[in-house]
Amino acid sequence: MEYDSKRIIRRTSNVNSLMIIIFYILDYTLIKVGGRIVYSLAEDSKYLYDIAELVSYCIQYLIVVPMVIYIFKLISGNKEGMKISAGFRKPSMPTSWIARWIIIAVGLSYAANYISTFLFSAIQSSIETEFKGVDLVSSGTSLGAFTSVLAMTVLAPFFEELMFRGTLFRNTEKCGQWTGVIMIGLTFGLWHGSYQQILYAAVMGACACLMFAKTGSIIPGLILHVFINSIGAIQSVCLGQLDLNALNKALETEDLTYMTEHMGVITVIVSFSLLTFALMIAGIVLFCREIKFHKDSFSLINFCPDIPQKKKLWIYLTSPVTIIAFAGLIAMTVMTAIGVI
């Protein structure tokens, strides 16, 4: 019995990780091709960067993710009887539970972001090295703003939830739902390939998996993803309207001229920063209340009960394809941080 459970966990882990590897191979190849086409057609356009970014997002979400999901169906999904459309069923939990957990997930995600920022700032100060992160600021053009809003509030939430919660998590549930919550959350964090986003995305991904496990639907996670990314998109577009070097210089010299000229945009950025802090506090408070008064929210189905939870995670992490995939994701994150890629 235990041997069969181990085999199920290893196969599930290997299939999930193979999908991540296939995603990056297809993503890199097709975006390279798309980039060359864009460059050849719009080389002299002042919107070259914006066009290339829009094309890369469309390739990633409209072509690569559906291809990965289709490949998954061929390899495992059809055999398991998994239908992607089943993830869009009506949530089985009350609206009040879903609303409460969306606030909790938002709060925990922002708390993870603050912790990550503090931790990596301390590391950079101690080794006197500045890490290079992914630039999430809009280019400042109207096309750049459109691209940021489209990618962050529509394409990313829908297709990432479809791939990670609607496909990979559902594939992992048979190993135990807590195994799925932890491992797909971790995979989602590493998949972003940025030290800035690992902890933040992992926590959000784990919360979305838990909501899927409790409701049987992708919809609560999708709402969570859209909400968080919408705030990020607004901040990205607003930051794109500012010359950050000029703003830093104005703050250093206490020259209020630049800040006065852009007070509207700065006010929006500060307001949303305060909003995220307030949501963090609200989410943490609700999470503590959930632990005390609603422990049933954390009661998930334990498939493969013959194997302890820690051992399940170890089997999942030490599966051959997963070792390769995670090593690649970590290497990519490190190389991005030190500026190699």
C-alpha positions as CSV (number, residue, x, y, z in Angstrom):
1,M,0.0,0.0,0.0
2,E,2.8,2.5,1.0
3,Y,4.7,1.5,-2.2
4,D,1.7,2.4,-4.3
5,S,1.3,5.7,-2.6
6,K,5.0,6.6,-3.1
7,R,4.6,5.7,-6.8
8,I,1.6,8.0,-7.1
9,I,3.4,10.9,-5.4
10,R,6.5,10.5,-7.5
11,R,4.6,10.3,-10.8
12,T,2.5,13.3,-9.8
13,S,5.6,15.3,-8.9
14,N,7.4,14.3,-12.1
15,V,4.5,15.2,-14.3
16,N,3.9,18.5,-12.7
17,S,7.6,19.4,-12.9
18,L,7.8,18.3,-16.5
19,M,5.0,20.8,-17.3
20,I,7.1,23.6,-15.8
21,I,10.1,22.6,-17.8
22,I,8.1,22.4,-21.0
23,F,6.6,25.8,-20.2
24,Y,10.0,27.4,-20.0
25,I,11.3,25.7,-23.1
26,L,8.3,26.8,-25.2
27,D,8.2,30.2,-23.6
28,Y,11.9,31.0,-24.3
29,T,11.8,29.6,-27.8
30,L,8.6,31.3,-29.0
31,I,9.3,34.6,-27.3
32,K,12.7,34.6,-29.0
33,V,11.1,34.0,-32.3
34,G,8.4,36.6,-31.6
35,G,11.0,39.1,-30.5
36,R,12.9,38.8,-33.8
37,I,9.7,39.2,-35.8
38,V,8.7,42.3,-33.8
39,Y,12.2,43.8,-34.2
40,S,12.2,43.2,-38.0
41,L,8.8,44.8,-38.4
42,A,9.0,47.6,-35.9
43,E,12.7,48.4,-35.6
44,D,12.2,52.1,-36.1
45,S,9.1,52.5,-34.0
46,K,9.4,54.5,-30.8
47,Y,7.0,51.9,-29.3
48,L,9.4,49.0,-30.1
49,Y,9.8,48.0,-26.4
50,D,6.1,48.2,-25.7
51,I,5.2,46.2,-28.7
52,A,7.7,43.5,-27.9
53,E,6.5,43.3,-24.3
54,L,2.8,43.0,-25.4
55,V,3.7,40.3,-27.9
56,S,5.7,38.4,-25.3
57,Y,2.8,38.4,-22.8
58,C,0.4,37.3,-25.5
59,I,2.8,34.4,-26.5
60,Q,3.2,33.4,-22.9
61,Y,-0.4,33.4,-21.9
62,L,-2.4,32.8,-25.1
63,I,-0.1,30.3,-26.7
64,V,2.3,28.7,-24.2
65,V,0.0,28.1,-21.2
66,P,-2.7,26.5,-23.4
67,M,-0.1,24.3,-25.0
68,V,1.2,23.2,-21.6
69,I,-2.3,22.3,-20.4
70,Y,-3.0,20.4,-23.6
71,I,0.3,18.5,-23.3
72,F,-0.7,17.7,-19.7
73,K,-4.0,16.3,-20.8
74,L,-2.2,14.0,-23.3
75,I,0.3,12.8,-20.7
76,S,-1.9,12.5,-17.6
77,G,-5.1,14.4,-17.7
78,N,-7.1,12.2,-20.0
79,K,-5.9,9.1,-18.1
80,E,-7.0,10.7,-14.8
81,G,-10.3,11.8,-16.3
82,M,-9.6,15.4,-15.5
83,K,-11.7,18.0,-17.3
84,I,-10.4,21.6,-17.2
85,S,-14.0,23.0,-17.3
86,A,-14.7,21.3,-14.0
87,G,-12.6,23.8,-12.2
88,F,-15.1,26.6,-13.0
89,R,-18.0,25.0,-11.1
90,K,-19.9,27.1,-8.5
91,P,-17.9,27.3,-5.3
92,S,-19.2,24.9,-2.6
93,M,-18.4,27.2,0.3
94,P,-20.6,30.2,1.4
95,T,-19.8,33.7,0.0
96,S,-18.9,34.9,3.5
97,W,-16.2,32.2,3.8
98,I,-14.8,33.1,0.4
99,A,-14.8,36.8,1.1
100,R,-13.1,36.2,4.4
101,W,-10.4,34.0,2.9
102,I,-9.7,36.4,0.0
103,I,-9.0,39.1,2.6
104,I,-6.8,36.6,4.6
105,A,-4.9,35.6,1.4
106,V,-4.4,39.3,0.4
107,G,-3.1,40.1,3.9
108,L,-0.8,37.2,4.1
109,S,0.6,37.8,0.6
110,Y,1.4,41.5,1.5
111,A,2.9,40.4,4.8
112,A,5.1,38.0,2.9
113,N,6.1,40.8,0.5
114,Y,7.1,43.1,3.4
115,I,9.1,40.2,5.0
116,S,10.8,39.4,1.7
117,T,11.7,43.0,1.1
118,F,13.2,43.4,4.6
119,L,15.0,40.1,4.4
120,F,16.7,40.7,1.0
121,S,17.4,44.3,1.9
122,A,19.3,43.1,4.9
123,I,21.2,40.5,2.8
124,Q,22.2,43.0,0.2
125,S,23.4,45.4,2.9
126,S,25.4,42.7,4.6
127,I,27.2,41.6,1.4
128,E,27.3,45.1,-0.1
129,T,25.7,44.0,-3.3
130,E,22.6,45.2,-5.0
131,F,20.4,42.5,-6.5
132,K,18.8,43.0,-9.9
133,G,15.0,42.4,-9.9
134,V,12.4,42.2,-12.5
135,D,11.2,45.6,-13.6
136,L,7.5,45.7,-13.0
137,V,7.1,49.5,-13.8
138,S,5.1,50.5,-16.9
139,S,7.1,52.2,-19.6
140,G,5.1,55.4,-19.2
141,T,3.5,55.3,-22.7
142,S,-0.2,54.7,-23.3
143,L,0.6,51.3,-25.0
144,G,2.8,50.4,-22.0
145,A,0.0,51.2,-19.6
146,F,-2.4,49.1,-21.7
147,T,0.0,46.2,-21.7
148,S,0.5,46.3,-17.9
149,V,-3.2,46.4,-17.3
150,L,-4.0,43.7,-19.8
151,A,-1.2,41.4,-18.6
152,M,-1.6,41.9,-14.9
153,T,-5.4,42.0,-14.5
154,V,-6.6,39.7,-17.2
155,L,-4.0,37.4,-18.8
156,A,-1.9,36.5,-15.8
157,P,-4.8,35.8,-13.3
158,F,-6.9,33.7,-15.7
159,F,-4.1,31.6,-17.3
160,E,-1.9,31.2,-14.2
161,E,-4.9,30.1,-12.1
162,L,-5.9,27.7,-14.9
163,M,-2.4,26.2,-15.1
164,F,-1.5,26.1,-11.4
165,R,-4.8,25.6,-9.6
166,G,-7.0,24.3,-12.3
167,T,-4.4,21.8,-13.6
168,L,-1.3,21.2,-11.4
169,F,-3.0,21.4,-8.0
170,R,-5.9,19.2,-9.1
171,N,-3.3,16.7,-10.3
172,T,-1.6,16.8,-6.9
173,E,-4.7,16.5,-4.8
174,K,-4.6,12.7,-5.0
175,C,-1.4,12.9,-3.0
176,G,-3.2,14.7,-0.2
177,Q,-4.6,18.2,-0.4
178,W,-2.1,19.7,2.0
179,T,0.7,18.3,-0.1
180,G,-0.9,20.1,-3.1
181,V,-1.3,23.4,-1.2
182,I,2.4,23.4,-0.1
183,M,4.1,22.1,-3.2
184,I,2.1,24.0,-5.9
185,G,2.4,27.1,-3.7
186,L,6.2,26.7,-3.6
187,T,6.3,25.9,-7.4
188,F,4.2,29.0,-8.2
189,G,6.7,31.1,-6.2
190,L,9.8,29.7,-7.8
191,W,8.1,29.8,-11.3
192,H,8.2,33.6,-11.2
193,G,12.0,33.6,-11.4
194,S,12.5,36.7,-9.3
195,Y,13.8,36.9,-5.8
196,Q,11.4,39.8,-5.2
197,Q,8.4,37.6,-5.8
198,I,9.2,34.1,-4.6
199,L,7.8,34.3,-1.0
200,Y,5.0,36.7,-2.0
201,A,3.8,34.5,-4.9
202,A,4.3,31.3,-2.9
203,V,2.0,32.5,-0.1
204,M,-0.6,33.7,-2.6
205,G,-0.4,30.5,-4.6
206,A,-0.8,28.4,-1.4
207,C,-3.8,30.4,-0.3
208,A,-5.4,30.0,-3.8
209,C,-4.8,26.3,-3.6
210,L,-6.4,26.1,-0.2
211,M,-9.4,28.0,-1.4
212,F,-9.6,25.6,-4.4
213,A,-9.4,22.6,-2.1
214,K,-12.3,23.9,0.1
215,T,-14.5,25.2,-2.7
216,G,-13.8,22.8,-5.6
217,S,-13.6,25.9,-7.8
218,I,-11.0,28.1,-9.5
219,I,-13.2,31.2,-9.1
220,P,-12.1,32.3,-5.6
221,G,-8.4,32.1,-6.5
222,L,-9.1,33.9,-9.7
223,I,-10.8,36.8,-7.8
224,L,-7.9,36.9,-5.4
225,H,-5.4,37.0,-8.2
226,V,-7.3,39.7,-10.1
227,F,-7.6,41.8,-7.0
228,I,-3.9,41.7,-6.0
229,N,-2.7,42.2,-9.6
230,S,-5.1,45.1,-10.2
231,I,-3.5,47.0,-7.3
232,G,-0.1,46.1,-8.7
233,A,-1.1,47.3,-12.2
234,I,-2.3,50.6,-10.9
235,Q,0.9,51.2,-9.0
236,S,2.9,50.1,-12.1
237,V,1.1,52.5,-14.4
238,C,1.5,55.4,-11.9
239,L,5.2,54.7,-11.3
240,G,5.6,54.7,-15.1
241,Q,4.4,58.4,-15.1
242,L,7.3,59.4,-12.8
243,D,11.0,59.9,-13.3
244,L,12.2,57.9,-10.3
245,N,15.7,59.4,-10.4
246,A,14.3,62.9,-10.4
247,L,11.9,62.0,-7.6
248,N,14.8,60.6,-5.5
249,K,16.9,63.7,-6.2
250,A,13.9,65.9,-5.1
251,L,13.6,64.0,-1.9
252,E,17.3,64.2,-1.1
253,T,17.5,67.9,-1.8
254,E,14.0,68.6,-0.3
255,D,13.0,70.4,-3.5
256,L,9.3,70.1,-3.6
257,T,8.9,71.4,-7.2
258,Y,8.9,68.0,-8.9
259,M,6.7,66.5,-6.3
260,T,4.2,69.3,-6.6
261,E,4.0,68.9,-10.3
262,H,3.2,65.2,-10.0
263,M,1.2,65.3,-6.8
264,G,-1.8,63.5,-8.2
265,V,0.2,60.5,-9.3
266,I,2.2,60.4,-6.0
267,T,-1.0,60.6,-4.0
268,V,-2.4,57.6,-5.8
269,I,0.8,55.6,-5.2
270,V,0.9,56.5,-1.5
271,S,-2.9,55.8,-1.1
272,F,-2.5,52.3,-2.6
273,S,0.6,51.7,-0.4
274,L,-1.5,52.6,2.7
275,L,-4.3,50.4,1.4
276,T,-2.0,47.4,1.0
277,F,-0.7,47.9,4.6
278,A,-4.3,48.1,5.9
279,L,-5.2,45.0,4.0
280,M,-2.2,43.2,5.5
281,I,-3.3,44.0,9.0
282,A,-6.9,43.0,8.3
283,G,-5.8,39.8,6.7
284,I,-3.5,38.8,9.6
285,V,-6.2,39.6,12.2
286,L,-8.8,37.5,10.3
287,F,-6.2,34.7,9.9
288,C,-5.6,34.6,13.6
289,R,-9.4,34.5,14.2
290,E,-9.7,31.7,11.6
291,I,-7.1,29.7,13.5
292,K,-9.0,30.2,16.8
293,F,-12.6,30.0,15.8
294,H,-12.8,28.2,12.4
295,K,-10.2,25.4,12.5
296,D,-12.3,23.4,10.1
297,S,-11.1,25.8,7.3
298,F,-7.7,24.0,7.6
299,S,-9.2,20.5,7.5
300,L,-8.3,19.1,4.1
301,I,-8.7,15.6,2.6
302,N,-5.7,13.4,3.4
303,F,-5.3,11.1,0.4
304,C,-2.5,8.6,0.7
305,P,-2.9,8.5,4.5
306,D,-0.5,5.7,4.9
307,I,2.4,8.1,4.4
308,P,3.1,11.0,6.9
309,Q,2.9,14.5,5.6
310,K,6.6,15.3,5.9
311,K,7.5,12.2,4.1
312,K,5.1,13.0,1.2
313,L,6.8,16.4,0.8
314,W,10.2,14.7,0.8
315,I,9.1,12.2,-1.8
316,Y,7.6,15.0,-4.0
317,L,10.7,17.1,-3.7
318,T,13.2,14.3,-4.4
319,S,11.5,13.0,-7.5
320,P,14.0,13.1,-10.4
321,V,12.2,15.6,-12.7
322,T,11.3,17.8,-9.8
323,I,15.0,18.0,-8.7
324,I,15.9,19.1,-12.2
325,A,13.0,21.6,-12.5
326,F,13.5,23.2,-9.1
327,A,17.3,23.4,-9.6
328,G,16.7,25.2,-12.8
329,L,14.2,27.6,-11.3
330,I,16.5,28.4,-8.4
331,A,19.5,28.9,-10.8
332,M,17.4,31.2,-13.0
333,T,16.3,33.2,-10.0
334,V,19.9,33.6,-8.7
335,M,21.3,34.5,-12.2
336,T,18.6,37.1,-12.6
337,A,19.4,38.6,-9.2
338,I,23.1,38.9,-10.0
339,G,22.5,40.2,-13.5
340,V,23.7,37.2,-15.5
341,I,20.4,37.0,-17.4
